[in-house]
Amino acid sequence: MTVQEPGHEGDTVRRRGFRRPMLFVGVPVGVVVVVVALVCAVWPSSSRGLVLHTGTARHSVSVAVADPRVGTSDIEVTVHSRAGASLDDAQVQVRADQVLMGHGGAPVSAAPVGSGRFLAEAVPLMMTGQWEIRVSIQAEEGADNVTLPLWVAG
């Protein structure tokens, strides 16, 4: 397509013509891509479990939070001696505290499930934000208390 540009008398400038089919195809495809990206970004994902590790002079402790979201979550605590032996005869309690807001549930007794593992069922996590998981261990070697940070999502 040849057009006459203002201020360029006598000169001709060649430009490619605007292709309407590209506009009719490109705009809807772009809109679909944007909508799919937004849906993927805000769609609630399935929660994933979270494993936290800590220890004391007597015990090595792992805490697995099944669902770190608002509601209740099962929390599995694994306790071993520092020598690596599983402590099946220990008494374990789990408590979740939302320190900034002063929320905290009652301690939940964890039932032994074998190999040094203990399961505390339905530990309440009442709101989003920073929580502390407090684990109390009573074992032959002595008593220990550990605190682990946990971020609870909506």
Sequence and secondary structure as in RCSB ss.txt:
>XXXX:A:sequence
MTVQEPGHEGDTVRRRGFRRPMLFVGVPVGVVVVVVALVCAVWPSSSRGLVLHTGTARHSVSVAVADPRVGTSDI
EVTVHSRAGASLDDAQVQVRADQVLMGHGGAPVSAAPVGSGRFLAEAVPLMMTGQWEIRVSIQAEEGADNVTLPL
WVAG
>XXXX:A:secstr
 EE  TT TT  EE     HHHHHHHHHHHHHHHHHHHHHHHS      EEEEEE SSEEEEEEES  BSEEEEE
EEEEEETTS B TT EEEEEEEETTTTEE   EEEEEEETTEEEEEEEEE SSEEEEEEEEEEETTEEEEEEEEE
EEB 
